[in-house]
Amino acid sequence: MDKFLLPFERERVSERRFSTTSILVVSIVLVGLISTITDIFTIILVICGIFAAGTVTHTRWRIILSLVARLEIPVLFWLFLEPFLFGETIVAVVNSPWGPLPIYREGILLGIMLVLRIFAVMMLFMGTLSHMTLTEFTGTLRTLGVPTIILGSLLIMLRYVPLFREEQTRMMNAQTMRGLDVCGRRQRLVTWGSIVGATIVRAMDRSQSVYQSMSMRGSTGNLLFSEYKVRRRDALLLLPVLLSIIGVLFVAPIIREVLSSWIL
């Protein structure tokens, strides 16, 4: 599934042990638990636990971590912004054209915590989706009550946004080989605007061709999705939820105290 935005698994034939609906619901519950953590050490332990659990279940970490790293880049904005906005304990002062800017210790810790928390959430979600096919993902969302029209738009986005980016990159590389980099800034902006416009026009033409081909095959535009009901054996998935709650509330503080005593 290299042409999709998310790291979906390839189509499966064998039946899963647990319903994908229950797996996704458990992941959402765990994300809610992670969102309540305010201790950096606990978040680091959670990330290690997610990585260990994914390794046991043969998660494709190389693909997932590269994707998470790209998505994490905009989040780093908060890492550099929070130290100047939040806190009381000043650790340094930076001179700027707008005057001295104090850097707060609490802001640094808050920025690190936000980055690690979002990293853990994306690791968990991407790891969960990597064990689902696109068909199972859309069927799971339909089982959870997501409207069909939203699922149709989601499928189009997951399929054609990567194609749009690939087409744009190909055209920009072709222009670069023709000497785009040696032109002036204004000429480069005009050229890039033309490339984006041409890419959008080609995407519209492609969508019309797909629509016409689907209409000729008898499609009426009504999408049908399989549903994945919850099974009795899915109750076993409550075990990792309970273990996670116990680990965050009780085990993590004990480990932190033990490590602190060893360091000191």
C-alpha positions in Angstrom: 0.0 0.0 0.0 2.8 2.4 -0.9 0.3 4.7 -2.7 -1.7 5.4 0.4 -1.2 8.0 3.0 -1.4 5.5 5.9 0.6 2.2 6.3 -2.2 -0.3 5.6 -1.5 -4.0 5.4 -1.9 -5.8 2.1 -5.1 -7.7 1.5 -5.6 -10.8 3.8 -7.3 -14.1 3.2 -7.2 -15.7 6.7 -9.6 -14.6 9.4 -8.3 -12.4 12.2 -8.4 -13.6 15.8 -10.0 -10.3 17.0 -12.4 -8.0 15.3 -10.8 -4.9 13.8 -13.6 -2.9 15.3 -12.5 -3.9 18.8 -8.9 -3.3 18.0 -9.6 0.2 16.8 -11.8 1.0 19.8 -9.1 -0.3 22.2 -6.5 1.9 20.4 -8.8 4.9 20.9 -9.2 4.1 24.6 -5.4 3.9 25.0 -4.9 7.1 23.1 -7.3 8.8 25.6 -5.2 7.3 28.4 -2.0 8.6 26.9 -3.5 12.1 26.5 -4.0 12.3 30.3 -0.3 11.6 31.1 1.6 14.7 32.3 4.9 13.1 33.3 7.7 12.9 30.8 9.2 9.8 32.3 5.9 8.0 32.1 5.4 9.0 28.4 8.9 7.6 27.6 7.9 4.3 29.3 4.7 4.2 27.3 6.6 4.7 24.0 9.0 1.9 25.0 5.9 -0.3 25.8 4.3 0.5 22.4 7.5 -0.3 20.6 7.9 -3.6 22.5 4.3 -4.6 21.9 4.6 -3.8 18.2 7.9 -5.7 17.9 6.1 -8.8 19.4 3.3 -8.5 16.9 5.7 -8.0 13.9 4.8 -4.3 13.3 6.7 -2.7 10.4 8.4 -0.1 12.5 10.8 1.0 9.7 7.9 2.3 7.6 5.8 3.5 10.5 8.6 5.5 12.2 9.6 7.2 9.0 6.0 8.2 8.5 5.6 9.3 12.1 8.8 11.3 11.8 7.5 13.3 8.8 4.2 14.0 10.6 6.1 15.0 13.8 7.9 17.8 12.1 5.1 20.4 12.4 4.7 19.4 16.1 8.3 20.5 16.8 7.0 24.1 16.4 5.6 23.8 19.9 8.9 22.5 21.2 10.6 25.8 20.2 7.6 28.1 21.0 6.5 26.9 24.5 9.7 27.8 26.3 9.0 31.5 25.4 5.3 31.4 26.3 4.8 29.3 29.4 6.5 29.2 32.8 7.9 31.2 35.7 11.5 29.9 36.2 13.8 31.7 33.8 16.8 29.7 32.7 18.1 32.0 29.9 17.4 35.2 28.0 17.6 35.6 24.2 18.1 39.0 22.7 15.8 39.7 19.7 14.7 42.7 17.6 11.6 42.8 19.8 13.6 42.9 23.0 14.8 40.3 25.5 12.9 37.0 25.4 13.1 34.9 28.5 13.2 31.1 28.2 11.2 29.3 30.9 12.1 25.9 32.4 8.4 24.9 32.6 7.9 25.8 29.0 10.8 23.5 27.9 9.3 20.6 29.9 5.9 21.3 28.5 7.2 21.4 24.9 9.0 18.1 25.4 6.0 16.5 26.9 3.7 17.6 24.1 6.1 16.3 21.4 6.6 12.9 23.2 2.8 12.6 23.8 1.9 13.2 20.2 4.7 10.9 19.1 3.3 8.1 21.3 -0.2 8.7 20.0 0.9 8.5 16.3 3.0 5.4 17.0 0.0 3.7 18.5 -2.4 4.7 15.7 0.0 3.9 12.9 0.9 0.6 14.5 -2.7 -0.3 14.7 -3.5 0.7 11.1 -0.5 -1.2 9.9 -2.2 -4.4 10.9 -5.4 -3.6 9.0 -6.2 -3.6 5.3 -7.9 -0.6 3.8 -11.1 -2.7 3.4 -11.0 -3.6 7.1 -10.4 0.1 8.1 -13.3 1.4 6.1 -15.6 -1.4 7.2 -14.6 -0.8 10.9 -15.5 2.9 10.5 -18.8 2.0 9.0 -19.5 -0.4 11.9 -18.8 2.5 14.3 -21.4 4.6 12.5 -19.4 6.8 10.2 -21.6 7.9 7.2 -20.9 6.4 3.8 -20.4 9.8 2.2 -17.5 10.5 4.6 -15.9 7.1 3.9 -16.1 7.8 0.2 -14.3 11.1 0.6 -11.7 9.4 2.9 -11.0 6.7 0.3 -10.5 9.4 -2.4 -8.1 11.3 -0.2 -6.1 8.3 0.8 -5.7 7.1 -2.8 -5.3 10.3 -4.8 -3.4 12.7 -2.5 -0.2 10.6 -2.8 -0.7 10.5 -6.6 -1.2 14.3 -6.6 2.1 14.8 -4.7 3.9 12.3 -7.0 2.7 14.0 -10.1 3.7 17.4 -8.7 7.2 16.2 -7.7 7.7 14.6 -11.2 6.8 17.9 -12.9 9.0 20.0 -10.6 12.0 17.7 -11.1 11.5 18.0 -14.9 11.5 21.8 -14.6 14.6 21.7 -12.3 16.4 19.7 -15.0 15.5 22.5 -17.5 17.2 25.1 -15.3 14.5 26.2 -12.9 17.0 26.7 -10.1 19.0 29.3 -12.0 16.1 31.6 -12.6 15.1 34.5 -10.5 12.9 34.2 -7.4 9.9 35.7 -9.2 10.3 33.4 -12.2 10.5 30.4 -9.9 7.3 31.3 -8.1 5.5 31.8 -11.4 6.8 28.4 -12.6 5.8 26.6 -9.4 2.3 28.2 -9.6 2.0 26.9 -13.2 3.1 23.4 -12.1 0.6 23.3 -9.3 -2.2 24.5 -11.6 -1.3 22.0 -14.3 -1.2 19.2 -11.6 -4.7 20.1 -10.4 -6.0 20.2 -14.0 -4.5 16.7 -14.7 -6.0 15.4 -11.4 -9.4 16.7 -12.5 -9.1 15.0 -15.9 -8.1 11.8 -14.2 -11.0 11.9 -11.8 -13.4 12.4 -14.7 -11.9 9.4 -16.5 -12.3 7.3 -13.3 -15.9 8.5 -12.9 -16.8 7.6 -16.6 -15.2 4.2 -16.4 -17.1 3.4 -13.2 -20.3 4.6 -14.7 -19.8 2.4 -17.7 -19.3 -0.6 -15.3 -22.8 0.1 -13.8 -21.7 2.0 -10.7 -24.5 4.2 -9.3 -22.2 6.0 -6.8 -23.5 4.1 -3.8 -20.6 2.6 -1.9 -21.0 -0.6 0.0 -18.8 -1.4 3.0 -18.5 -4.7 4.9 -19.1 -4.4 8.6 -17.0 -6.1 11.3 -19.1 -6.8 14.3 -17.7 -7.3 17.8 -17.1 -10.9 18.9 -17.1 -12.6 22.3 -13.4 -13.3 22.2 -12.8 -9.5 21.8 -13.3 -9.3 25.6 -9.7 -10.4 25.9 -8.7 -7.1 24.5 -9.7 -5.5 27.8 -6.6 -7.1 29.3 -4.0 -4.7 27.6 -6.2 -1.8 28.6 -6.2 -2.8 32.2 -2.5 -3.5 32.1 -1.8 -0.1 30.6 -3.9 1.7 33.3 -2.1 -0.2 36.1 1.3 0.5 34.5 0.6 4.2 34.1 -0.9 4.7 37.6 1.3 2.3 39.7 4.2 0.8 37.9 5.7 3.9 36.2 6.0 5.9 39.5 7.7 2.9 41.2 10.2 2.6 38.3 10.9 6.3 38.4 11.6 6.2 42.1 13.9 3.3 41.8 15.9 4.9 38.9 16.0 8.2 40.9 17.5 6.4 43.9 20.1 4.7 41.7 21.1 7.9 40.0 21.3 9.8 43.3 
